[in-house]
Amino acid sequence: ANYLALLDAADDYIARNGLAFPEEPRARELGALPDCASQPHRELDLQDAGVNSIVWATGFTADYSWLHADAFDEKGRPRHRRGVSSEPGIYFLGLPWLSRRGSSFIWGVWHDAKYVADHIATQRTYLSYRSGASK
């Protein structure tokens, strides 16, 4: 319902402003849930899977019980600065007021997503520099 309401809001904006965007009727075809939604993985060995960074985007309620890392305060809330966790390689998006009012909304999270993506890119540059310098 939220997704369809977002599409309605976008369509209304386009109509109100006389914009010429092509219609996308397939965008309203929801279809069946994918296997990852109906049969989610309950455990994953991050090292075996080759995962070295996590970007955590919250949904309806936050449940970090699966993440065994020193990235949370005494109340179980993420310790971070603009989504960059205190624990290397762990990032958060979609939290209320991450950097601004729209941080927890799909149409406002992009500011934070860009910041986190830029941070990750910078960290990878540092890592590649370090590994190149040691050769």
Secondary structure, DSSP 8 states (H G I E B T S, - for coil): -HHHHHHHHHHHHHHHTT------GGGG---S--HHHHS--S---HHHHT---EEEE--SS---TT--SS-B-TTS-B-EETTEESSTTEEEES-TTSSSGGGGSTTTTHHHHHHHHHHHHHHHHHHHHHHHHT-
